[in-house]
């Protein structure tokens, strides 16, 4: 019995050491840990959460990307909603992609405390279908989304936050950006906040679409 216990402990120690080595290799060569600093991507990402970024991932349509603005060096997070040649705009208060409005299934109203403003406000929670995937969005007032239509230039992308009522942290403010300004794709949630768990069902070690 004692030998069995010793054997199991030895195996556990070897497994722990192996995981440490794998984690170190990933951290050095492939993965960054990111603290989410605002609610522009809520409900997908909520301020205060820790997430993993896969460095060097291609900024494909629909992906959540971490990028660096060439003009200021500021790091921004957004979903790629426009790639080269694609038109991004709005019609009747709704997002349009290539002149078409992605369908949204509005689920419920959510009371959400926004640390950026220090206020608790009611948002509409919906699931938007952009063909390659379906993802959650927030809007304070359904049908209030407005941007000027624009065609994304070659070699550039258009980033849009899932929180459509949050301004200042996506391409609505700084325009489209070079695709090669992206650092990597946000792919895994490590630690959610209490509010994210309660309001949006976030979990630790959860893949992000």
C-alpha positions, 0 to 999 in steps of 0.5 A: 500500500505504501509503495502504491502511495509513493508511486502515485505521489511520484507520478503526480510530481512528474505530471506537475513538473511536465505541466509547468514546463509545457506552460512555460514553453507556451508562455515564452513562445505562443501565449500571453495573459491579458487583463481585460481593462474595459467593457467594450467587449461585454458580454463576451469579455468583462472588465477584470477578467483574465484571458489568454491570447494566442500570439501570431493568430491571423485576424480572421473575420469573427475572431476576437483580436488583441491589436496595437494601434500604430498611431498611439501604441495603445492596445485594443480588443475587438471582434473582426467585423470587416476584412479587406473589401468588405463594407461595414455600415448600419441601416435603421439602427442595425449593423450591416455587413456587405449591405446585409443585416445579420440576424439577432435573437434578442434574449433578455434584459440584463442589469449590468454594472459598468465600472467604466461609468460607475453606473448600473444600466439595463442592456438588451442581450442578444445573439448575433449570427454573422454566418461564421459564428453566433456571438452575444452582443449588448445594446442599451436601446435596440435599433440605436446602432449607427455608423457611416458605411465604409469599405475596408481597405486592402491589408486592413481590418475593422474591429467592433466591440460586442458591447454596441453601446460602448464607444471609444474602444473600437474602429468606430473611434479610430477607423480600420487598422492594419491587419499586421497590427494585431498581436494575437487572438483571444481564445481562452478565459482563465478567470471570470469576475463575479459579475460575469459569472452571475450575469453571463454564465462565464466560467474559469478555463472557458474557450472564447468564440 
